[in-house]
Amino acid sequence: MLFNRNRTLSLFLIAHGIAFAPSVTAAEALRVELNKLEPQEGACRAYLVFENGTASDFSRLTLDLVMFDSEGIIATRLAVDAAPLPADKTSVKLFDIDGLECANVQRILINDVLDCQDENGEISDCVARIDTTSRADAALVK
C-alpha cells in the first residue's frame, strides 16, 4: 500500500512538471560574499570573501562578472580569477573595476563560471554550487 501511495505521488509530481533536483547543502557550497567596495583612483576595488565549504580544492575558478549601475544598465563586465581556493578554507580576493566609481555599482551578477576545476578535473555545475551574499551597498547575485 505504501509503495502505491509513493508511486502515485511521484507520478503526480512528474505529470505537473515538479521534479526533485539534487540540491547543494550549505556544507557543500562555495559561499561568495561581496564584503565591501572601496574607491580607488579611477576605479572601484571590490573585496570578495570565498568560504569554500566543499571537499574540493579549486585549482581554477574564473568568474564572469557583470556590473550594473543604479539604473540597472550594464556598466562593465570582467573575468575574475579567484583560484586557488583550498577546501574548508576562507579566502579574500580583491579586484579593481577600472573606470567605474563605487557609488555607481548597484549590483554585481555572477553571470557564469568560465573555468572551474579541482584536483579531479573540470567541474560542470560550479554555478549551482555558489551561494551569494553581500555586506556592501551593492548586491551580489547569480
PyMOL commands that set and color helices and strands:
alter all, ss='L'
color gray80, all
select helices_A, chain A and resi 2-15+26-28+102-104+126-129
alter helices_A, ss='H'
color red, helices_A
select strands_A, chain A and resi 30-40+43-52+60-68+74-81+89-98+107-118+121-122+130-134+139-141
alter strands_A, ss='S'
color yellow, strands_A
deselect
rebuild
show_as cartoon
